[in-house]
Amino acid sequence: MQIARRGVMLVIASPSGAGKTSISRAVMASDPNIELSVSVTTRAKRHSEVDHVHYRFISVREFERMKAEGELLESAEVHGNLYATPRANVEQTLAAGRDILFDIDYQGTLQLYEKCRPDMVTVFILPPSIKELRARLERRAEDGPEVIRRRLKNARIEMDHWQEYDHVVINEDLEQSVEKVRAILSAARTTGRRLTQMRSFVRDLQNQIDSL
C-alpha cells in the first residue's frame, strides 16, 4: 500500500574530498525518486562539469539579485566563491512527494535548518584519516598544491560542526557508506509527520473497527 508523503530533503555534507559527491551520485543512481538540488554558484566551471546539471554557473550580479529578491533558501561563501540553493524547485519537488539531495557545506545546512528543518535529514561525512583525505584531493587532479592546502585547513573548521548533523558516517569504504546513507533516507521517508495521508488512513481503520 502506498501512502502519499511529502518529500525528504537529504543533506550530505563533508570536508572537501571526504566523499560526499561520490556518495551522493551512488545514492541517486540507484533511486529514481530522488533528484539533486542544483545549486547556483559564481565559481568557474571545471572541465568535468555541465552547466544546469552539476551547478548553474552565474555571475556575482545575478547571484546578488536572486538573494535580494528572496529566491534563495540558503547561500554561502566557500573557498572564495558564492553558492546557493534556489527556493522554487525545492518547494515544488517536496510537495510532489519526491526527495531532494543536497551536496552543501555546514554554512548552507545551518541556514536550511532555519527555514526547512521539518523536511530535512542531515548526514556529515568524515574521512578515515587526514592522510587519506589529502590523497583523495591529490588524486582528483583538479586543484593545485596551494588550493589543496587551503582545503585541508578549511576541513579542520568544517569538522567542528559534526554534532549539528542528524547522522555521521566515516567514509572508509565507499560501498558501505552508500548503504548507510540509503538506510538513513529510507527511515526518513516513513517519519509520521511526512505521511500526508496517514491521518485519514488511521481514521478509516478506526471506523472499520467501529462498524464491526
CORLIN-V376299 format. One record per helix or strand of 2 or more residues. SS is the DSSP state (2 for helix, 1 for strand). FROM is the first residue (numbers start at 1). TO is the last residue. Records with the same first field share a line. If there is no record, write none. Layout:
# CORLIN-V376299
SS=FROM-TO + FROM-TO
This chain:
# CORLIN-V376299
1=9-14 + 34-36 + 40-41 + 55-57 + 72-78 + 81-86 + 99-103 + 120-127 + 167-171
2=20-29 + 60-68 + 87-95 + 106-119 + 130-140 + 145-159 + 162-164 + 174-189 + 192-194 + 198-210
